[in-house]
Amino acid sequence: MASFSNDANGNTRILFTGRDGKRYTLRPGKLNKKNANELKLKVEHLNALAVASLPMDADTARWVAGIGDDLAAKLAAVGLVPERPKAITVAGLTDAFRVAREGKTKPGSLTNLRTVTNDILGFFLPAMNPNDIDERKAESFKKHLEDRGLASATTARRLRFVRTIFAYGVKEKLIAVNPFGEVSCMSTLPKERRVYVPASDIEAMLPYANPTWRTILALARFAGLLCPSEVLTLRWEHIDLANDRMTVTSPKTEHIPGKDYRGMPIFGNLKPYLEEAFELAEPGEVFVVGGPQGQRYREASQGPNGWVNANLRTTFGKLVRRAGLKQWPKPFHTLRASCETDARLCACRVTPDRRGC
């Protein structure tokens, strides 16, 4: 049970015994007898819920949501309600997330963050309270991205980024709930972008490529390495030609425990190009894709946009045209996917071309 009284200055005091057995005093200020009694009843009810470890009923939750910040803070101080999230704006939330990720995010991800932040601030008012964004508004934001004609994969990727930003807000108690938590982020690849690049197409390009680019093409198609990040950072110390094994470090996922490297076989159609690169490498060469050209690509990647600055697509497009081929969507991603397809077929022993086994 709770009780109330007034001190010498006329300020109301509500006293109750908490679930830990201690005596607590709530000081809501000066209240008339009617309001003091009503608040006493609310305190009794909230305390009973706390003692029984029960969630608030709908009416009580609405009452708590409707009270002022000052009273909510006093109730939270005596353990009757959760601490109310601090007042914050949409712009403040995105800034807080950016600051939290500084030093932990790759340059390419920072570029994506700037793009997503512009999307958020362009749709929601920067001064808007993110707690006012509900699921309906979150779905409207998704439709806004779709109406702009973005690919489904792009829309899904940006929605996942937005979901992460709002999840950070919930974790840091800046907002109460994540309105994007239940927004679907399905990604579907259009049929016209589902391309398989046969090994013969890459072999048609190789005569037009210099030694550096022969190595790049072989690693991208016959090993399925991420290009340019994994291709350009592969080192000779991680290559074991005698045992047909190599260790691939991944700059993209090195910050994730257990995802910093992986071991894999050197497939039969890759080995000749690694042997060629080894024979042509200068003494003391560290990287498999070495020489002045490989070094220029790595130096370019140190810019603000990371590996995007390496710009391998220009030379790649020239090699495609010289070989008389038609450029396919997402050049290096498609080569990696084609290698994965070969690996699955080889595992099932149904591939007509067993050279990759």
Phi, psi and omega in degrees: 000152177244159177220160178226155177204173178245143176275187185296336180267003179086006179280139182282140174234129176247121183251139178205162177258121183284178183290344177271003178086359180271156179268127181243152178235125175258129182243088183278356183103198181277121179229147173285171187299321182295311182293324179296320180292321179296318179293324177301317179295321178295319180297318178300316182293315180297321180293321178297320178295318180295317180297321181273359182056044180253150176286161178290143171285169186299317181296317180293319179298320178294321179296316179297319180294333185269350181282164181289164182296325183295310179294322179299320179294322179291320177295321179293324182296331179259013172079020182269333179222158175295154178295132182285135179303145180293149178296130182210156177256167177300316179297321178295323179295314180294323178294318180297319179294317180299315180297320180295331183268353181300132181083353181243355188242138178292153180306320179296322178291326177295323176297316177297323180296319178297320179296314181294321178300318178297322177298314182296311183288338177281338181260312177264148177294135180304327182273002182290144175283120182298341176291343179274356178272115179255184182297326180296317179291327177295319177295325177295322177296317178300315179296325177300318178294318180294321181292341178282356178084016179291148176297152182300325179294321179294315178300314181297318181297319180290323178295322177296324178293316179298318179301320179295320180298314181288328175296323176298319178299321177293316181299320181273006179060033174274331177225162185278315184223162177262105183291344181265003183299327183252007179282126182295135179238041182292138178241125178238134180269120179302149183302323183291347179256000178270094187242137172252125180259109181292156180301329181297329178294318178293320178297331177289334180277332188301322180298338181267359184258145173284172183305322180298315182285335174296321178292318180299312181297318182294317180293324182287320184265320186266349175242344179069030180283149174296129182240126017263346193302305183286324181297313186280346179256001179292129184250153180295331180295344180261006181253126177240086183293330182296325182251009178055045177227152173211157178248126184251118173274145184241101177300333184289325185238019184295339181278354181263123180305129179083358182243013184281339177202167176210149175263147181204159179283157170266108184292158185301321182278356175267326190304317181302326182283329174290322178295320177297315180297323179294319180294326184272349184293140176290151177304133180084002179297132184269316188263145178296315172271088187254207180074176181300322182293314178299322179294321179297319179298317181292322178294322178297329183289350180279359179288179185297337181260009175067223187294342177301326183291342181297328173053060175279345185296327183297307180295321179302315180299323179295319180294322178299314182293320180296329179278000179074024181259164176262131182297133179259159180294152176046069192311302187282326176299321180292324177296318179297315180296323179293323177295319178297323177297316178300319182296319179294317179296321180295319179297327179274356179058039178236008182281138177286340182244101186268012184294336181276355185279000000 
